[in-house]
Amino acid sequence: MVAGGVRARKNAPPREDVLVAAMATIAERGLDGLTMAGLGRQVGMSSGHLLYYFRSKDELLLQTLEWSEAALGGERRALLSRRGPVRDRLAAYVDLYVPQYARDPHWTLWLEVWNRSQNAGPEERERQAAIEGAWHRDLVALLAEGISRGEFRPVDADRFAARTRALLDGFSIQLAVGLPTVDRADILAHVQEFFTEALTPR
């Protein structure tokens, strides 16, 4: 029994290969096209071995989202560390946040994980909160910098960030699910208009 378990671990592909394959499948065929059996065939594992490593499809999806978010987090930190006006970096943050197009694979995965999380345990909830918290903290830091430099009028950065992300989520979900009346360019324009009205020094 132990020898078989060791052999399965040695023959298993790197965890990241599985997550890359899962994300690629979501991008190409949507969530309906992602099955444990199909993913196993892609990476040379049985669905049983996949369940051994990930315990459930819910856990696979959450780990795939965490992996995708880690990549986005690197992009976000890079753009936030740029020099220049804070307003430009705020626009870049929004551009990174909002889906690129309808059925954007990252947002498709995000929506599915949150939908499945209704019955999630406390550990999974904490991991999801960590994803949201990273976006929130970076936005708060941007707003605080803009206020300290006099680019933005004084606001409560934490509360303003919460409202901003609620606005972004609302628009993003509409775009991600493919509502025909929602256009990405219009979303970005709405958000920039909101920033101009709310943050321009008086």
C-alpha positions in Angstrom: 0.0 0.0 0.0 2.8 2.4 0.9 4.9 1.4 -2.1 1.9 2.1 -4.4 1.4 5.5 -2.9 5.1 6.4 -3.3 5.0 5.2 -6.9 1.9 7.3 -7.6 3.6 10.4 -6.2 6.7 9.8 -8.2 4.8 9.4 -11.4 2.5 12.4 -10.9 3.2 15.5 -12.9 4.1 18.7 -11.0 1.1 20.3 -9.3 1.5 23.4 -11.4 1.2 21.4 -14.7 -2.3 20.2 -13.5 -3.3 23.7 -12.6 -2.1 25.0 -16.0 -4.0 22.3 -17.8 -7.1 23.0 -15.8 -7.0 26.7 -16.6 -6.3 26.0 -20.3 -9.4 23.7 -20.4 -11.6 26.4 -18.8 -10.3 28.9 -21.4 -10.9 26.6 -24.3 -14.1 24.7 -23.4 -15.5 26.4 -20.3 -16.2 24.8 -16.9 -18.5 22.3 -18.5 -15.5 20.9 -20.4 -13.5 20.4 -17.2 -13.9 16.9 -15.8 -11.5 15.0 -13.5 -11.3 12.2 -16.1 -10.6 14.5 -19.0 -8.0 16.5 -17.0 -6.4 13.3 -15.9 -6.0 12.2 -19.5 -4.3 15.5 -20.3 -1.7 15.2 -17.6 -1.3 11.5 -17.7 -3.1 10.7 -14.4 -6.2 8.8 -13.5 -9.1 10.7 -12.0 -8.5 8.7 -8.9 -4.9 10.0 -8.6 -6.2 13.6 -9.2 -8.7 13.1 -6.3 -5.8 11.8 -4.2 -3.9 15.0 -4.7 -6.8 17.5 -4.7 -9.5 15.6 -2.6 -12.4 17.0 -4.7 -13.2 19.1 -7.8 -14.0 22.0 -5.5 -10.4 21.9 -4.1 -9.0 21.6 -7.6 -10.9 24.7 -8.7 -9.9 26.7 -5.6 -6.2 25.8 -6.1 -6.4 26.7 -9.7 -7.9 30.1 -8.7 -5.2 30.6 -6.2 -2.5 29.8 -8.8 -4.1 32.2 -11.3 -4.4 34.9 -8.6 -0.7 34.5 -7.7 0.1 35.4 -11.3 -2.2 38.4 -11.3 -0.8 39.4 -8.0 2.7 39.6 -9.5 1.3 41.8 -12.3 -0.5 44.0 -9.8 2.5 44.5 -7.6 4.6 45.4 -10.7 2.2 48.1 -11.9 1.7 49.5 -8.4 5.4 49.9 -8.0 5.7 52.1 -11.2 6.6 55.7 -10.9 4.3 58.5 -12.1 0.8 59.7 -11.1 -1.2 57.6 -8.8 -4.2 58.1 -11.0 -2.5 56.3 -13.9 -1.7 53.3 -11.6 -5.3 53.3 -10.4 -6.5 53.1 -14.0 -4.0 50.2 -14.5 -5.4 48.4 -11.4 -8.9 48.7 -12.8 -7.8 47.5 -16.2 -6.3 44.4 -14.5 -9.4 43.8 -12.3 -12.1 44.0 -15.0 -12.5 40.9 -17.3 -11.0 41.2 -20.7 -14.1 39.8 -22.4 -17.2 37.7 -21.8 -16.4 34.3 -20.3 -13.0 35.4 -19.4 -11.5 32.2 -17.9 -10.2 33.7 -14.7 -13.5 35.3 -13.9 -15.4 32.2 -15.0 -13.4 30.3 -12.5 -13.8 32.9 -9.8 -17.6 32.9 -10.2 -17.7 29.1 -10.0 -15.5 28.9 -6.9 -17.7 31.5 -5.1 -20.9 29.7 -6.2 -19.6 26.4 -4.8 -18.4 28.0 -1.6 -21.9 28.2 -0.1 -21.1 24.9 1.6 -17.4 25.5 2.0 -15.6 25.0 5.3 -13.8 27.7 7.3 -10.4 26.9 5.8 -11.7 27.3 2.3 -13.5 30.5 3.3 -10.2 31.9 4.7 -8.4 31.1 1.5 -11.0 32.9 -0.5 -10.9 35.9 1.9 -7.1 36.0 1.4 -7.6 36.4 -2.4 -10.0 39.2 -1.9 -7.9 40.8 0.8 -4.9 41.1 -1.4 -6.8 43.1 -4.0 -8.3 45.3 -1.2 -5.0 46.1 0.5 -3.4 47.1 -2.7 -6.2 49.4 -3.6 -6.2 50.9 -0.1 -2.4 51.6 -0.5 -2.9 53.2 -3.9 -5.7 55.5 -2.5 -3.6 56.4 0.6 -0.7 57.3 -1.6 -2.8 59.5 -3.9 -4.3 61.3 -0.8 -0.9 61.8 0.7 0.5 63.3 -2.5 -2.5 65.6 -2.9 -3.7 63.9 -6.1 -6.9 62.7 -4.4 -9.1 64.5 -2.0 -9.1 63.1 1.5 -11.4 60.1 1.9 -11.5 57.0 4.1 -9.3 54.8 1.9 -10.5 51.5 3.4 -14.2 52.4 3.0 -13.7 53.9 -0.4 -11.8 50.8 -1.5 -14.7 48.6 -0.4 -17.2 50.6 -2.4 -14.9 50.7 -5.4 -14.5 46.9 -5.4 -18.3 46.5 -5.1 -18.7 48.7 -8.2 -16.0 46.8 -10.1 -17.4 43.4 -9.1 -20.9 44.4 -10.2 -19.7 45.6 -13.6 -17.3 42.7 -14.0 -19.9 40.0 -13.3 -22.1 41.4 -16.0 -19.3 41.4 -18.5 -18.0 38.0 -17.5 -21.4 36.3 -17.9 -21.8 37.9 -21.3 -24.7 40.4 -20.9 -25.1 41.9 -24.4 -25.7 45.4 -23.1 -22.3 45.6 -21.3 -19.2 46.8 -23.0 -15.7 46.8 -21.4 -14.8 50.2 -22.7 -18.0 51.6 -21.2 -17.2 50.0 -17.9 -13.8 51.5 -17.8 -15.3 54.9 -18.7 -17.9 54.6 -15.9 -15.3 53.8 -13.3 -13.0 56.6 -14.4 -15.9 59.0 -14.2 -16.7 57.8 -10.7 -13.0 58.4 -9.7 -13.1 61.9 -11.2 -16.3 62.8 -9.3 -15.2 61.2 -6.0 -11.5 61.8 -5.8 -10.7 65.1 -7.6 -9.5 67.6 -4.9 -12.0 70.3 -4.3 
